[in-house]
Amino acid sequence: MEFAVELIASAVSLWLLAAPLFGVLLGVWLGILLGGRKQQRQSRELNRFRFMVEHSSQEVWLVRADGRLAYANPAACASLGYSQSEIVGMALADVDPEGALGFSALLDNIRHHEQSPFLASHVTRDGRKVAKQISATFLNVDGQEYLCGFAQDVTERLRSDQALRDSEIKFHTMLDWTYDVEYWVAPDGGLIYMTPSVQRITGYAPNEFMAAPDLLDSLVHGEDRAEWLRQTRLCKADQTAGAVWEFDARLMHRDGRVIWVAQSCRPVFDDHGGSMGWRVTLRDIGARKAAEQQIRHLAYFDSLTGLPNRRLLMDRLGHALAGAMRGREFGALMILDLDHFKLLNDTLGHDVGDKLLVEVSQRMLACVRQQDTVARLGGDEYVVMLENLGVDEAQAASQAETVAEKVRAALAMPYQLQALDHHYHAAASIGLILFGGGAANDTAEGLLKQADVALYQAKDAGRNAIRFFNPAMQAAIDARTSMENALRRALHRGDLHLHYQPQVDRHGRLIGAEALLRWLPPEAKPIMPSDFIPVAEASGLILPIGKWVFDTACAELRSWESQPDMQALKLAVNVSARQFHQADFVQQIRDSLARSGADPRRLKLELTESAVLANVEESIQRMWELRQMGITFSLDDFGTGHSSLAYLKRLPLDQVKIDQSFIRDISSDPNDAAIVRAILAMSHSLSLNVIAEGVETEAQRQFLIDNGCTDFQGYLFGKPLPMHAWER
């Protein structure tokens, strides 16, 4: 026994890495071995080492050159299934019938592995198969060769490793092939794992997300990103076991497609309750969203025309009524049906009738704004809902009537139906009613009934007509229509005239005039511009009227050049917004000047703020084109609109005109006085000339002169007069 222990000690000194359990005694044993065998047997360290070998959990054994065991410690005996008295002297072939620990095989293994630890297995005495990690070395003592081996039972460890590998295989088998995207976010925000299915939904591979964890957030649709980030923060902040945060969002695929996904986010904890991050599932719900959209479309839209049906109309009308009551704005409801549509259906069939209804729907949509609603109630009955028509009831009614007339005219255009050899002509009767304006007693159903009453009034009037439910409103519309027709006749008959009001400088010297439009019916009282100009604007008559004004004014300006006392005067002409934004406006002015031969340097165009600011960039370009011809500009009614100084300094203006509403009470109203002073100071800082209109008293004139105003216009200097009287 003692000799065997000595050999083992020698083996330890040569096999430190293979048997680290005994390495701590290497230095001690080297000293003992150098002291001789007799001292080793008697040393206390040898006894201590013997105790460790005997009580070690690691198997230790010695094999002689003939393949028989010279020693095995209790751990080795227990593993092999023999007592120490039985095992000493046994051949390895007897101990291990399968030969895994056979001496020759063992030698080969050791030489093959260059004395490195290796795995082997053997069958114990009771038939169990055991896996071992073996380290061994050769010893030569007094010419006799021994094999000293150390073994560790690794059966359970290998079984655990295999179980872990099996678990990982199952994990990847289940997740790598899942249709949904699964990923695990670490507490620090990094990605621990992401399934390959993410490439199908996003077009990006998992490794791209692993390299850039924020990539997924960047793929969220811009309209959904704020909610996505908010829900993600809430999930991360919620450390409640079992908590799940769910919401839908859109992702942008790499190829540009929009993918709807449902996200489920839940916290993950270890066995001790510590946070391990969050697990997230993304599910493609595109099919579900498409189905929901289809169901919604079937529920709220007409299947033939694609227009909103009665249910959606009533919903939108309810919202419009609530908004109109809060904002005190007016809206309008228009109900119409096609005259004699039943006859078309009965004679040519429903297929032809359906084609007509689809064409009618498209024409109606082309007549309204995007914010308005065109709905089909059924058959040939349609409803149009107009919103945001302003707070003035008369103007709202005028706008609604204009749209109704536009729809009526569009539907009256001929239709090309395949069943007919010729064009089909249809007509529509239309009933109108206003709603809103702060009224709290309007209801959706009530409005529809009243509009329906107006529709039957239109039919009773001979069909192909428009009627308002409100009699007073209908009378106003009739009067407007009558005035429009009369204005059209006046233009052709020569009942429109230009009157001229003088403009003077601070010394009272005449510097020019403003051309003002007047309507003078031959057998009636003159009609005020405030009455007919809005009708001309709404009907479009302002365009031919404006052209006539320019031709007349330029011709008059040319005649002044032959009069020495008038050849230096300037003539100001008002330009409407609709006229100014015509595509050929500049060419119209050029043509008028060319026909008359007038000097463009004597022509001044007066533009309102609303006309210029409606499209600033276009206005600036157009004004520069005219300015290059020599024409100058005055900004009319300054202070009454929504002037922006940022735009004002960019406009090629020569003059601003202070509106007469500020001049009227300039001596008694401190606010008006302050506004006028501010306009004058600002204009001077921008190097703009200022003219004040509506000056009627000497006190007003003196206040303006005292504050730096240079030019004036008003009854104090002269009323608008026809040219022959003005020249006198």
Secondary structure, 3 states (H helix, E strand, C coil): CHHHHHHHHHHHHHCCCCCHHHHHHHHHHHHHHHCCHHHHHHCHHHHHHHHHHHHCCCEEEEEECCCEEEEECHHHHHHHCCCHHHHCCCEHHHHCCCCCCCHHHHHHHHHHCCCCCEEEEEECCCCCEEEEEEEEEEEEECCEEEEEEEEEECHHHHHHHHHHHHHHHHHHHHHHCCCCEEEEECCCCCEEEECCCHHHHHCCCHHHHHHCCCHHHHHECCCCHHHHHHHHHHHHHCCCCCCCEEEEEEEECCCCCEEEEEEEEEEEECCCCCEEEEEEEEEECHHHHHHHHHHHHHHHECCCCCCECHHHHHHHHHHHHHHHHHHCCEEEEEEEEECCHHHHHHHHCHHHHHHHHHHHHHHHHHHCCCCCEEEEEECCEEEEEECCCCCCHHHHHHHHHHHHHHHHHHHHCCECCCCCCCCECCCEEEEEEEEECCCCCCCHHHHHHHHHHHHHHHHHCCCCCEEECCHHHHHHHHHHHHHHHHHHHHHHHCCEEEEEEEEEECCCCEEEEEEEEEECCCCCCCECHHHHHHHHHHHCCHHHHHHHHHHHHHHHHHHHCCCCCCCCCEEEEEECHHHHCCCCHHHHHHHHHHHHCCCHHHEEEEEEHHHHHCCHHHHHHHHHHHHCCCCEEEEEEECCCCCCHHHHCCCCCCEEEECHHHHCCCCCCHHHHHHHHHHHHHHHHCCCEEEECCCCCHHHHHHHHHCCCCEEECCCCCCCEEHHHHHC
